[in-house]
Amino acid sequence: MAGVPVKHHSKSKVGRRRSQLALKRKIIIACPFCKSPAMPHRACVQCGRTVKFTK
């Protein structure tokens, strides 16, 4: 049998906990070698080279 919660969780407490579950936006930049879209600090899908992120 499952455990029973001892205390009630308020709406604000639950909301603050769930605020961390939101999806984060992915950063996609152009590969400097082949100009295809790629994620920073990962290998490019098209050319296989590592894409470095610079601001």
DSSP file (Angstrom, degrees, kcal/mol; ACC not computed):
  #  RESIDUE AA STRUCTURE BP1 BP2  ACC     N-H-->O    O-->H-N    N-H-->O    O-->H-N    TCO  KAPPA ALPHA  PHI   PSI    X-CA   Y-CA   Z-CA
    1    1 A M              0   0    0      0, 0.0     2,-0.1     0, 0.0     0, 0.0   0.000 360.0 360.0 360.0 148.4    0.0    0.0    0.0
    2    2 A A        -     0   0    0      1,-0.1     2,-0.1     0, 0.0     0, 0.0  -0.404 360.0-100.3 -81.1 157.2    1.1    3.5   -0.7
    3    3 A G        -     0   0    0     -2,-0.1    -1,-0.1     1,-0.0     0, 0.0  -0.383  30.6-128.0 -74.2 155.7    2.0    6.1    1.9
    4    4 A V        -     0   0    0     -2,-0.1     2,-0.1     1,-0.0    -1,-0.0  -0.890  25.3-111.8-106.5 133.0   -0.5    8.8    2.9
    5    5 A P        -     0   0    0      0, 0.0     3,-0.0     0, 0.0    -1,-0.0  -0.424  22.1-158.9 -64.2 134.5    0.6   12.5    2.9
    6    6 A V  S    S+     0   0    0     -2,-0.1     2,-0.3     1,-0.1    -2,-0.0   0.892  71.9  37.7 -81.8 -41.6    0.7   13.8    6.4
    7    7 A K  S    S-     0   0    0      1,-0.0     2,-0.3     0, 0.0    -1,-0.1  -0.799  84.6-111.1-114.9 154.2    0.5   17.5    5.6
    8    8 A H        -     0   0    0     -2,-0.3     2,-0.6    -3,-0.0    -2,-0.0  -0.602  26.0-137.7 -79.3 139.6   -1.5   19.5    3.0
    9    9 A H        -     0   0    0     -2,-0.3    -1,-0.0     4,-0.0     5,-0.0  -0.894  21.1-133.8-100.2 120.2    0.6   21.1    0.2
   10   10 A S     >  -     0   0    0     -2,-0.6     4,-2.3     1,-0.1     5,-0.2  -0.211  20.5-110.7 -69.5 163.5   -0.7   24.7   -0.6
   11   11 A K  H  > S+     0   0    0      1,-0.2     4,-2.4     2,-0.2     5,-0.1   0.870 118.7  50.6 -62.5 -37.8   -1.2   25.8   -4.2
   12   12 A S  H  > S+     0   0    0      2,-0.2     4,-2.5     1,-0.2    -1,-0.2   0.888 109.6  50.0 -69.6 -37.6    1.7   28.2   -3.9
   13   13 A K  H  > S+     0   0    0      2,-0.2     4,-1.7     1,-0.2    -2,-0.2   0.918 113.6  45.1 -65.4 -43.3    4.0   25.5   -2.6
   14   14 A V  H  X S+     0   0    0     -4,-2.3     4,-2.4     2,-0.2    -2,-0.2   0.900 113.0  51.9 -66.6 -40.6    3.0   23.2   -5.4
   15   15 A G  H  X S+     0   0    0     -4,-2.4     4,-1.1     1,-0.2    -2,-0.2   0.888 108.2  50.6 -63.9 -40.3    3.4   26.0   -8.0
   16   16 A R  H  < S+     0   0    0     -4,-2.5     4,-0.3     1,-0.2    -1,-0.2   0.873 112.2  47.7 -65.7 -36.5    6.9   26.9   -6.8
   17   17 A R  H >< S+     0   0    0     -4,-1.7     3,-1.0     1,-0.2    -2,-0.2   0.913 113.4  47.0 -68.6 -42.3    7.9   23.2   -7.1
   18   18 A R  H >< S+     0   0    0     -4,-2.4     3,-1.7     1,-0.2     4,-0.2   0.612  90.8  81.9 -77.2 -11.8    6.4   22.8  -10.6
   19   19 A S  G >< S+     0   0    0     -4,-1.1     3,-0.7     1,-0.3    -1,-0.2   0.758  87.4  58.0 -64.8 -22.4    8.0   26.1  -11.9
   20   20 A Q  G <  S+     0   0    0     -3,-1.0    -1,-0.3    -4,-0.3    -2,-0.2   0.547  92.0  70.6 -82.4  -7.3   11.2   24.1  -12.5
   21   21 A L  G <  S+     0   0    0     -3,-1.7    -1,-0.2    -4,-0.1    -2,-0.2   0.496  70.0 117.8 -88.2  -3.7    9.4   21.7  -14.8
   22   22 A A  S <  S-     0   0    0     -3,-0.7     2,-0.2    -4,-0.2    -3,-0.0  -0.308  73.5-104.8 -65.4 147.2    8.9   24.2  -17.6
   23   23 A L        -     0   0    0      1,-0.1     2,-0.3     0, 0.0    -1,-0.1  -0.497  31.3-133.6 -73.1 139.2   10.6   23.4  -20.9
   24   24 A K        -     0   0    0     -2,-0.2     2,-0.3    -3,-0.1    -1,-0.1  -0.715  22.6-109.7 -92.8 144.4   13.7   25.4  -21.7
   25   25 A R        -     0   0    0     -2,-0.3     2,-0.2     1,-0.1    -1,-0.0  -0.570  32.5-126.4 -74.5 132.1   14.2   27.0  -25.2
   26   26 A K        -     0   0    0     -2,-0.3     2,-0.6     1,-0.0    -1,-0.1  -0.576  15.1-132.5 -79.8 139.9   17.0   25.3  -27.2
   27   27 A I        -     0   0    0     -2,-0.2     2,-0.5    13,-0.1    -1,-0.0  -0.839  25.9-176.2 -94.1 121.9   19.7   27.5  -28.6
   28   28 A I        +     0   0    0     -2,-0.6     2,-0.3    11,-0.2    11,-0.2  -0.980   4.6 175.1-121.6 125.5   20.4   26.7  -32.3
   29   29 A I  E     -A   38   0A   0      9,-2.8     9,-3.1    -2,-0.5     2,-0.4  -0.780  36.9 -93.9-122.1 167.7   23.2   28.5  -34.2
   30   30 A A  E     -A   37   0A   0     -2,-0.3     6,-0.1     7,-0.2     5,-0.0  -0.664  41.0-114.0 -83.2 135.0   24.6   28.1  -37.7
   31   31 A C     >  -     0   0    0      5,-2.7     4,-1.8    -2,-0.4    -1,-0.1  -0.502  19.1-140.5 -64.9 130.2   27.6   25.9  -38.0
   32   32 A P  T  4 S+     0   0    0      0, 0.0    -1,-0.1     0, 0.0    19,-0.0   0.682  97.2  44.7 -69.4 -14.9   30.6   28.0  -39.0
   33   33 A F  T  4 S+     0   0    0      3,-0.1    -2,-0.0    16,-0.1    -3,-0.0   0.890 133.1  10.0 -94.5 -48.4   31.9   25.4  -41.4
   34   34 A C  T  4 S-     0   0    0      2,-0.2    -3,-0.0     0, 0.0    -1,-0.0   0.447  89.6-128.7-115.7  -1.3   28.8   24.2  -43.3
   35   35 A K     <  +     0   0    0     -4,-1.8     3,-0.0     1,-0.2    -5,-0.0   0.631  61.0 136.7  65.4  16.5   26.2   26.8  -42.2
   36   36 A S        -     0   0    0      1,-0.1    -5,-2.7    -6,-0.1    -1,-0.2  -0.629  66.6 -90.3 -88.3 154.8   23.6   24.2  -41.2
   37   37 A P  E     +A   30   0A   0      0, 0.0     2,-0.3     0, 0.0     8,-0.3  -0.420  58.6 162.5 -66.6 136.3   21.7   24.6  -37.9
   38   38 A A  E     -A   29   0A   0     -9,-3.1    -9,-2.8    -2,-0.1     6,-0.1  -0.977  39.4-108.2-150.5 158.6   23.5   23.0  -35.0
   39   39 A M    >   -     0   0    0     -2,-0.3     3,-1.0     4,-0.2    12,-0.3  -0.704  45.3-102.6 -89.3 143.8   23.4   23.1  -31.2
   40   40 A P  T 3  S+     0   0    0      0, 0.0    12,-0.2     0, 0.0     3,-0.1  -0.299 100.5  17.9 -67.3 150.0   26.4   24.7  -29.5
   41   41 A H  T 3  S+     0   0    0     10,-2.5     2,-0.3     1,-0.2    11,-0.1   0.702 108.9  95.6  63.8  24.1   29.1   22.6  -27.9
   42   42 A R  S <  S-     0   0    0     -3,-1.0     9,-2.1     9,-0.5    -1,-0.2  -0.929  84.7 -89.9-135.9 161.5   28.0   19.5  -29.9
   43   43 A A  B     -B   50   0B   0     -2,-0.3     7,-0.3     7,-0.2    -4,-0.2  -0.481  46.1-110.4 -72.0 140.8   29.1   17.9  -33.1
   44   44 A C     >  -     0   0    0      5,-3.1     4,-1.1    -2,-0.2    -6,-0.1  -0.477  16.9-140.0 -70.0 140.2   27.4   19.2  -36.2
   45   45 A V  T  4 S+     0   0    0     -8,-0.3    -1,-0.1    -2,-0.2    -7,-0.1   0.860  97.5  42.8 -70.7 -35.7   25.0   16.6  -37.8
   46   46 A Q  T  4 S+     0   0    0      1,-0.1    -1,-0.1     3,-0.1    -8,-0.0   0.957 131.5  15.3 -78.1 -53.4   26.0   17.5  -41.4
   47   47 A C  T  4 S-     0   0    0      2,-0.1    -2,-0.1   -11,-0.1    -1,-0.1   0.639  90.5-129.8-103.5 -15.0   29.8   17.9  -41.2
   48   48 A G     <  +     0   0    0     -4,-1.1     2,-0.2     1,-0.3    -3,-0.1   0.483  61.0 131.5  83.6   2.5   30.7   16.2  -37.9
   49   49 A R        -     0   0    0     -6,-0.1    -5,-3.1     1,-0.1     2,-0.3  -0.531  65.1-100.7 -87.8 157.7   32.8   19.1  -36.6
   50   50 A T  B     -B   43   0B   0     -7,-0.3     2,-0.6    -2,-0.2    -7,-0.2  -0.615  31.9-142.7 -79.2 131.6   32.4   20.5  -33.1
   51   51 A V        -     0   0    0     -9,-2.1   -10,-2.5    -2,-0.3    -9,-0.5  -0.848  12.3-153.6 -97.2 123.7   30.4   23.8  -33.0
   52   52 A K        -     0   0    0     -2,-0.6     2,-0.6   -12,-0.2     0, 0.0  -0.790  11.3-132.4 -98.5 141.2   31.7   26.4  -30.5
   53   53 A F        +     0   0    0     -2,-0.4     2,-0.4   -24,-0.0   -14,-0.0  -0.824  30.2 171.0 -96.4 120.3   29.3   28.9  -29.1
   54   54 A T              0   0    0     -2,-0.6    -2,-0.0     1,-0.1     0, 0.0  -0.994 360.0 360.0-129.6 137.1   30.6   32.6  -29.1
   55   55 A K              0   0    0     -2,-0.4    -1,-0.1     0, 0.0    -2,-0.0   0.432 360.0 360.0 -91.8 360.0   28.6   35.6  -28.2
